Amino acid sequence: MKKTASILVVAAALLFLCPAILRAQDDNPQASTGYSPYSLFGFGDLIQQGTSYNAMMGGIGIGDRNVRMINILNPAGVTAREVKSFMVDFGLENRNTIFYGNAARSMSPTATGVQRSASNSFNMHHIVASFPISTMGAFKVGIMPYSTVNYDFKAKETSDELVASVGDITYERSGRGGYYKAFLGAGVTLFKRLSIGVDGNYYFGKIVRSSSVNFNNASSYRFINSGWRDNVSCFGAKAGLQYTQPLSKALVATVGVTYDFHTKLRGDQTRFAYGDTQNETLDVSDTIYFERYKLENYAIPAEIGAGITLRYADQWMVGFDYTRRDWRKVDFGGYPGVDFSTGVEQNFRAGFELTPNRYDVRSGFGHFLRRVTYRGGAYHQRSFMQLGGNPVVSTGITLGFGLPVFRYYNSLNFGVDIGQRGTLKSNQIRERYFLFTISFNLHDIWFIKPLYN
């Protein structure tokens, strides 16, 4: 019971501290979130939902039931567990991206042609805990990022006449922040094969986007900084179902469906403009414009998902997921100079996991490798973003493995996502990225009575 109590304390501390950690990241987003020119649009980069366990298998999970891991992609999946088991999953990620095209040129304004640049970031990915509530049900609680915004475009004035008159002028557009999702869900299993579940989601966070005109040499001109700040706080819900059908003594098929309900984002938007005068004798900031409005048109559209898996005892599993979300009715406003529109987001994902011999108790490195779980997958995503009428597409492969640690189902999991987003065609930006993940899966059994001789 001491070990269970220790895990409970760790879980409670992580869940309590997580919002503070995320707020701290908002204060210094450059160091914590991945830079991407595509985060200019909408809510920014939408974070692939799920834990590192899902990410290592191409992002699948709607039809997956695994008693050793917490699956948060389908609310019904929380019931796949041993009756008295308690689990915590905590994950971190490191993203390394290489940019080709205008994104690289924006970081080096004097460059010409197709250029290359790079960015890397480190971030907390998720924290989730799962508890039993009866022999047929369980619930979970957790938090993870939903979207991230981090971009910075700079350009210098090229008019010789204007530069000769007032000196160097730099134009800058930047964005910081993101939204987060906290969730509480529960599920039950009925008739031994049918499981249903519901998640309550709480979205919160802020995004700040600004534009500035900087006069680098002329002290008599004011620096102009304008933009807007979005603050969001609202509730949403997601429902899921899974049905399991034995095909043989060891082979089981599971079909899952999910429905993420349409969520209207509540909050406010602040529009601002400031004029700064800075010289040797004067440093003054004047408010030109400042007004706050209620958010009117922001929403997260409904999403439908379906998935299927085949699992053979404790040895292997293969699966496929599909999700669809229609963003065409969401109005994000205009983006001057960019032909941006919203479209239908679609995801195709496939993955597998393989454990050669989970119960090999012999010593030696070779036997240990037989107890390791190997995972892999692939995905193809059509984003909600369309530039020039062409969708922004992401394609990638994932690989990973889980190392057994101590007793029960404790494990240390590592994964990598190697992919590409965008293309050099259609005036898009091409991103090639390596996303490394690490997660800690802690497991224990409640209510075990100690025995004494």
C-alpha positions as CSV (number, residue, x, y, z in Angstrom):
1,M,0.0,0.0,0.0
2,K,3.0,2.4,0.5
3,K,3.8,2.2,-3.2
4,T,0.2,2.9,-4.1
5,A,0.1,5.9,-1.8
6,S,3.4,7.2,-3.3
7,I,1.9,6.9,-6.9
8,L,-1.2,8.7,-5.7
9,V,0.8,11.5,-4.3
10,V,2.8,11.8,-7.5
11,A,-0.3,11.8,-9.7
12,A,-2.1,14.4,-7.5
13,A,1.0,16.7,-7.6
14,L,1.4,16.4,-11.3
15,L,-2.3,17.2,-12.0
16,F,-2.2,20.1,-9.5
17,L,1.0,21.6,-10.9
18,C,0.2,21.0,-14.6
19,P,-1.9,24.2,-15.1
20,A,0.9,26.3,-13.5
21,I,3.4,24.7,-15.8
22,L,1.3,25.5,-18.8
23,R,0.8,29.1,-17.7
24,A,4.6,29.4,-17.3
25,Q,5.0,28.2,-20.8
26,D,2.7,30.9,-22.0
27,D,5.0,33.5,-20.3
28,N,8.0,32.1,-22.3
29,P,6.5,30.3,-25.3
30,Q,9.6,30.6,-27.4
31,A,11.4,28.1,-25.2
32,S,8.6,25.6,-24.9
33,T,6.5,25.4,-28.1
34,G,7.5,24.5,-31.6
35,Y,8.0,27.3,-34.1
36,S,5.9,27.0,-37.2
37,P,4.7,29.5,-39.8
38,Y,1.5,27.5,-40.1
39,S,0.5,28.4,-36.6
40,L,-0.3,31.8,-38.0
41,F,-3.8,30.4,-39.0
42,G,-6.8,29.7,-36.9
43,F,-6.1,28.3,-33.4
44,G,-2.5,27.6,-34.5
45,D,-1.0,24.1,-34.8
46,L,-3.5,21.5,-33.5
47,I,-1.7,19.0,-31.3
48,Q,-2.3,15.4,-32.1
49,Q,-4.4,14.1,-29.3
50,G,-3.5,11.0,-27.3
51,T,-0.6,9.9,-25.2
52,S,2.9,8.8,-26.4
53,Y,1.5,5.2,-26.6
54,N,-0.9,6.3,-29.3
55,A,1.7,8.5,-31.1
56,M,4.1,5.6,-31.4
57,M,1.5,3.7,-33.4
58,G,0.7,6.4,-36.0
59,G,-1.9,8.0,-33.6
60,I,-4.4,5.1,-33.6
61,G,-6.5,4.3,-30.5
62,I,-10.3,4.6,-31.3
63,G,-10.6,0.8,-31.6
64,D,-7.8,-0.2,-29.2
65,R,-8.2,-1.9,-25.8
66,N,-5.0,-2.4,-23.8
67,V,-5.2,-3.2,-20.1
68,R,-1.5,-2.1,-19.7
69,M,-1.8,1.5,-21.1
70,I,-4.2,4.4,-20.7
71,N,-6.0,5.1,-24.1
72,I,-7.6,8.5,-24.1
73,L,-8.6,8.6,-27.8
74,N,-11.9,6.8,-27.1
75,P,-13.7,7.6,-23.9
76,A,-14.9,3.9,-23.8
77,G,-11.3,2.7,-23.7
78,V,-10.9,3.6,-20.1
79,T,-12.7,0.4,-19.2
80,A,-9.9,-1.8,-20.6
81,R,-8.1,-2.4,-17.4
82,E,-7.7,-4.8,-14.5
83,V,-10.5,-4.3,-11.9
84,K,-8.4,-2.8,-9.1
85,S,-5.6,-1.2,-11.2
86,F,-4.5,2.4,-10.9
87,M,-2.5,4.0,-13.7
88,V,-0.6,7.3,-14.4
89,D,0.9,8.3,-17.7
90,F,3.2,11.4,-18.0
91,G,4.8,12.4,-21.3
92,L,7.4,14.8,-22.7
93,E,8.3,15.7,-26.3
94,N,11.1,17.3,-28.3
95,R,10.4,18.6,-31.7
96,N,13.1,19.4,-34.4
97,T,12.0,21.0,-37.6
98,I,13.7,22.0,-40.8
99,F,11.9,24.6,-42.9
100,Y,12.2,25.1,-46.7
101,G,10.8,28.1,-48.6
102,N,9.5,31.5,-47.4
103,A,9.6,30.5,-43.7
104,A,13.4,30.2,-43.9
105,R,13.6,33.5,-45.8
106,S,11.5,35.3,-43.1
107,M,14.2,34.4,-40.6
108,S,16.9,35.7,-43.0
109,P,15.3,38.6,-44.8
110,T,18.3,39.2,-47.1
111,A,18.2,35.6,-48.5
112,T,16.9,34.9,-52.0
113,G,15.4,31.8,-53.6
114,V,14.4,28.7,-51.6
115,Q,16.1,28.8,-48.2
116,R,16.4,26.5,-45.3
117,S,16.3,27.1,-41.5
118,A,15.6,25.0,-38.4
119,S,14.0,25.1,-35.0
120,N,13.8,22.8,-32.0
121,S,11.6,22.9,-28.9
122,F,11.0,20.9,-25.7
123,N,7.5,20.6,-24.1
124,M,5.4,18.7,-21.7
125,H,2.9,16.6,-23.7
126,H,0.4,15.1,-21.3
127,I,-0.4,13.9,-17.8
128,V,-3.3,11.5,-17.3
129,A,-4.5,9.3,-14.4
130,S,-7.0,6.5,-14.4
131,F,-8.9,5.0,-11.5
132,P,-11.5,2.1,-11.0
133,I,-15.0,3.0,-9.9
134,S,-16.5,-0.4,-10.0
135,T,-16.0,-3.9,-11.5
136,M,-17.5,-2.7,-14.7
137,G,-16.2,0.9,-14.9
138,A,-13.4,3.4,-14.4
139,F,-12.7,7.1,-14.9
140,K,-9.8,9.2,-15.9
141,V,-8.5,12.8,-15.5
142,G,-5.8,14.6,-17.4
143,I,-4.6,17.6,-19.2
144,M,-2.6,18.2,-22.5
145,P,-2.0,21.0,-25.1
146,Y,-4.7,21.4,-27.7
147,S,-3.0,23.9,-30.0
148,T,0.1,26.0,-30.1
149,V,1.0,29.4,-31.7
150,N,4.6,30.4,-32.3
151,Y,5.7,32.4,-35.4
152,D,7.8,35.4,-36.1
153,F,8.0,37.0,-39.6
154,K,10.4,39.9,-40.3
155,A,10.9,42.0,-43.4
156,K,12.9,45.2,-44.2
157,E,11.6,48.1,-46.2
158,T,12.9,47.9,-49.8
159,S,11.9,51.4,-51.0
160,D,15.2,53.3,-51.5
161,E,13.3,56.6,-51.3
162,L,11.7,55.8,-48.0
163,V,14.9,54.3,-46.5
164,A,16.8,57.5,-47.5
165,S,14.2,59.6,-45.8
166,V,13.7,57.9,-42.4
167,G,16.4,55.1,-42.3
168,D,15.9,51.4,-41.9
169,I,12.4,50.2,-41.3
170,T,11.6,46.6,-40.1
171,Y,8.1,45.1,-40.3
172,E,7.3,42.2,-37.9
173,R,4.4,39.9,-37.4
174,S,4.5,37.5,-34.4
175,G,2.2,35.2,-32.5
176,R,2.5,33.4,-29.1
177,G,0.4,31.2,-26.9
178,G,-2.0,28.3,-27.3
179,Y,-5.0,26.5,-26.0
180,Y,-5.1,23.6,-23.5
181,K,-7.6,20.8,-22.8
182,A,-8.3,19.4,-19.4
183,F,-10.6,16.4,-19.3
184,L,-12.5,14.2,-16.9
185,G,-14.1,11.0,-18.3
186,A,-15.8,7.8,-17.2
187,G,-16.8,4.6,-18.9
188,V,-18.7,1.3,-18.2
189,T,-18.7,-2.1,-19.8
190,L,-22.1,-3.7,-20.6
191,F,-22.8,-7.3,-21.5
192,K,-19.0,-8.1,-21.3
193,R,-18.3,-6.9,-24.9
194,L,-19.8,-3.5,-25.2
195,S,-18.2,-0.4,-23.6
196,I,-19.4,3.2,-23.6
197,G,-17.8,6.3,-22.2
198,V,-18.1,10.1,-22.1
199,D,-15.4,12.8,-21.5
200,G,-16.1,16.3,-20.3
201,N,-13.5,18.7,-21.8
202,Y,-12.4,22.1,-20.5
203,Y,-10.6,24.3,-23.0
204,F,-8.6,27.3,-21.8
205,G,-5.7,29.5,-22.8
206,K,-4.7,32.6,-24.6
207,I,-3.2,33.6,-28.0
208,V,-1.5,36.9,-28.7
209,R,-0.9,38.0,-32.3
210,S,0.7,41.4,-33.1
211,S,2.2,43.4,-35.9
212,S,4.8,46.2,-35.5
213,V,6.6,48.8,-37.6
214,N,10.1,49.6,-36.2
215,F,12.1,52.7,-37.3
216,N,15.6,51.6,-36.5
217,N,17.5,54.9,-37.1
218,A,14.9,57.7,-36.9
219,S,14.3,58.6,-33.3
220,S,11.6,61.2,-34.3
221,Y,9.2,58.5,-35.5
222,R,7.0,56.4,-33.2
223,F,7.2,52.6,-33.2
224,I,3.7,51.2,-34.0
225,N,2.6,47.9,-32.3
226,S,-0.9,46.6,-32.9
227,G,-2.7,43.3,-32.7
228,W,-5.2,41.2,-30.7
229,R,-5.3,38.9,-27.7
230,D,-7.8,36.0,-27.4
231,N,-8.7,34.5,-24.0
232,V,-10.7,31.3,-24.1
233,S,-12.5,29.3,-21.4
234,C,-15.3,26.9,-22.3
235,F,-16.6,23.3,-21.9
236,G,-17.0,20.5,-24.5
237,A,-17.8,16.8,-24.6
238,K,-16.9,13.6,-26.4
239,A,-18.6,10.2,-26.4
240,G,-17.3,6.9,-27.5
241,L,-18.2,3.2,-27.9
242,Q,-16.3,0.0,-28.4
243,Y,-17.5,-3.5,-29.2
244,T,-15.2,-6.5,-28.8
245,Q,-15.8,-9.8,-30.8
246,P,-13.6,-12.9,-30.2
247,L,-12.6,-14.5,-33.5
248,S,-10.7,-17.5,-32.0
249,K,-9.4,-18.5,-28.6
250,A,-6.6,-15.9,-28.7
251,L,-7.6,-13.5,-31.5
252,V,-10.0,-10.6,-30.7
253,A,-11.4,-7.8,-33.0
254,T,-12.5,-4.5,-31.5
255,V,-14.5,-1.8,-33.4
256,G,-14.7,1.7,-31.9
257,V,-16.5,4.9,-32.8
258,T,-16.2,8.4,-31.3
259,Y,-18.1,11.7,-31.6
260,D,-16.6,14.9,-30.4
261,F,-19.4,17.4,-30.0
262,H,-19.4,20.9,-31.6
263,T,-17.9,23.4,-29.1
264,K,-18.5,27.1,-29.3
265,L,-15.5,28.8,-27.7
266,R,-16.4,31.3,-25.0
267,G,-14.2,34.2,-24.1
268,D,-13.1,37.6,-25.2
269,Q,-10.9,39.3,-27.7
270,T,-8.9,42.4,-27.0
271,R,-7.8,44.7,-29.9
272,F,-5.0,47.0,-29.2
273,A,-2.6,49.5,-30.8
274,Y,0.3,51.4,-29.2
275,G,2.7,54.1,-30.3
276,D,6.1,54.1,-28.7
277,T,8.5,57.0,-28.8
278,Q,12.1,56.1,-27.9
279,N,15.1,58.4,-28.0
280,E,17.9,59.7,-25.8
281,T,15.6,62.0,-23.8
282,L,12.1,60.4,-24.1
283,D,10.6,57.0,-23.7
284,V,6.8,57.2,-23.9
285,S,4.1,54.6,-24.8
286,D,0.7,55.9,-25.9
287,T,-2.4,53.9,-26.3
288,I,-3.9,54.5,-29.7
289,Y,-6.7,51.9,-29.5
290,F,-7.8,49.4,-26.8
291,E,-11.2,47.6,-26.8
292,R,-12.5,44.3,-25.7
293,Y,-15.2,42.2,-27.4
294,K,-16.8,38.9,-26.7
295,L,-15.8,36.1,-29.0
296,E,-18.5,35.5,-31.6
297,N,-17.5,33.1,-34.4
298,Y,-14.8,30.8,-32.9
299,A,-15.8,27.2,-32.5
300,I,-14.3,23.7,-32.6
301,P,-16.5,21.7,-35.1
302,A,-17.9,18.3,-34.4
303,E,-15.6,15.3,-35.2
304,I,-16.5,11.8,-36.0
305,G,-14.0,8.9,-35.8
306,A,-14.0,5.2,-36.3
307,G,-11.3,2.5,-35.7
308,I,-10.7,-1.2,-35.7
309,T,-8.0,-3.4,-34.2
310,L,-7.1,-7.1,-34.2
311,R,-5.3,-8.3,-31.1
312,Y,-3.7,-11.7,-30.6
313,A,-3.3,-12.5,-26.9
314,D,-0.4,-10.6,-25.4
315,Q,1.8,-10.8,-28.6
316,W,0.6,-8.4,-31.3
317,M,-2.0,-5.9,-32.3
318,V,-2.7,-4.1,-35.6
319,G,-5.2,-1.3,-36.1
320,F,-6.6,1.5,-38.3
321,D,-8.3,4.8,-37.5
322,Y,-10.2,7.5,-39.5
323,T,-11.4,10.9,-38.3
324,R,-13.2,13.7,-40.0
325,R,-13.9,17.3,-38.9
326,D,-15.5,20.0,-41.1
327,W,-14.0,23.5,-40.5
328,R,-15.6,25.3,-43.4
329,K,-18.2,27.1,-41.3
330,V,-15.7,28.5,-38.8
331,D,-14.7,32.1,-39.5
332,F,-11.2,33.0,-38.4
333,G,-11.2,36.3,-40.2
334,G,-8.9,37.5,-43.0
335,Y,-5.2,37.3,-43.4
336,P,-4.0,40.2,-45.5
337,G,-1.8,39.1,-48.4
338,V,-2.5,35.4,-47.9
339,D,-5.1,33.3,-49.7
340,F,-6.3,31.3,-46.7
341,S,-9.5,29.4,-46.3
342,T,-10.8,26.5,-44.1
343,G,-11.6,23.0,-45.3
344,V,-12.4,19.5,-44.2
345,E,-9.8,17.9,-41.9
346,Q,-9.3,14.2,-42.4
347,N,-6.9,11.7,-40.8
348,F,-5.9,8.2,-41.9
349,R,-3.8,6.3,-39.4
350,A,-2.5,2.8,-39.1
351,G,-0.3,1.2,-36.4
352,F,0.9,-2.0,-34.7
353,E,2.6,-3.3,-31.5
354,L,4.5,-6.5,-31.0
355,T,5.9,-8.2,-27.9
356,P,7.9,-11.3,-28.8
357,N,7.5,-13.0,-25.3
358,R,6.1,-10.8,-22.5
359,Y,6.5,-13.6,-19.9
360,D,10.1,-14.6,-20.6
361,V,11.6,-14.7,-17.1
362,R,15.1,-15.8,-18.1
363,S,18.0,-13.5,-17.5
364,G,20.2,-12.0,-20.2
365,F,20.0,-9.1,-22.6
366,G,18.5,-11.2,-25.4
367,H,15.7,-12.4,-23.1
368,F,15.1,-8.8,-22.0
369,L,14.6,-7.7,-25.6
370,R,11.9,-10.4,-26.0
371,R,10.0,-8.7,-23.2
372,V,10.2,-5.3,-24.9
373,T,7.1,-4.0,-26.8
374,Y,7.9,-2.7,-30.3
375,R,5.5,-0.2,-31.9
376,G,5.2,1.5,-35.3
377,G,2.7,3.2,-37.6
378,A,2.0,5.7,-40.4
379,Y,-0.4,8.5,-41.0
380,H,-1.7,10.8,-43.7
381,Q,-3.4,14.0,-42.6
382,R,-5.3,16.6,-44.6
383,S,-5.3,19.8,-42.5
384,F,-8.2,22.3,-42.0
385,M,-5.8,24.9,-43.5
386,Q,-6.0,25.6,-47.2
387,L,-3.6,28.0,-49.0
388,G,-4.5,29.1,-52.5
389,G,-7.3,26.5,-52.5
390,N,-4.8,23.7,-51.8
391,P,-4.9,21.8,-48.5
392,V,-1.9,21.5,-46.3
393,V,-1.0,17.8,-46.0
394,S,1.1,16.0,-43.4
395,T,2.5,12.5,-43.9
396,G,4.8,10.5,-41.6
397,I,5.9,7.3,-40.0
398,T,6.3,6.5,-36.3
399,L,8.5,4.1,-34.4
400,G,8.9,3.3,-30.7
401,F,9.3,0.8,-28.0
402,G,8.3,0.2,-24.4
403,L,10.7,-1.1,-21.7
404,P,9.2,-3.1,-18.9
405,V,10.2,-1.6,-15.5
406,F,9.8,-3.4,-12.1
407,R,6.6,-5.3,-11.6
408,Y,3.0,-5.1,-12.9
409,Y,2.7,-3.0,-16.1
410,N,5.1,-0.2,-15.3
411,S,7.0,0.9,-18.4
412,L,9.3,3.5,-19.9
413,N,8.3,4.4,-23.5
414,F,10.3,6.0,-26.3
415,G,9.1,7.1,-29.7
416,V,9.9,9.1,-32.8
417,D,7.7,10.7,-35.4
418,I,9.4,11.4,-38.8
419,G,7.2,13.4,-41.1
420,Q,6.7,16.2,-43.6
421,R,4.0,18.9,-43.8
422,G,3.4,21.2,-46.8
423,T,5.1,21.3,-50.1
424,L,7.3,23.7,-52.1
425,K,4.5,23.7,-54.7
426,S,1.5,26.0,-54.5
427,N,3.5,28.6,-52.7
428,Q,3.4,26.6,-49.4
429,I,6.2,26.1,-46.8
430,R,7.7,22.6,-46.5
431,E,8.4,21.4,-43.0
432,R,10.4,18.2,-42.3
433,Y,10.3,17.3,-38.6
434,F,11.5,14.7,-36.0
435,L,9.3,14.5,-33.0
436,F,10.8,12.6,-30.1
437,T,8.6,11.5,-27.2
438,I,9.2,9.9,-23.8
439,S,6.5,8.7,-21.4
440,F,6.4,7.1,-18.0
441,N,3.6,4.6,-17.4
442,L,3.1,3.9,-13.7
443,H,0.8,1.0,-12.6
444,D,-0.3,-0.4,-9.3
445,I,-3.1,-2.5,-7.7
446,W,-5.4,-1.0,-5.1
447,F,-6.9,-2.7,-2.0
448,I,-4.4,-5.6,-1.7
449,K,-4.5,-6.9,1.9
450,P,-1.0,-7.7,3.2
451,L,-0.5,-11.2,4.5
452,Y,1.5,-12.0,7.6
453,N,2.8,-15.3,8.9
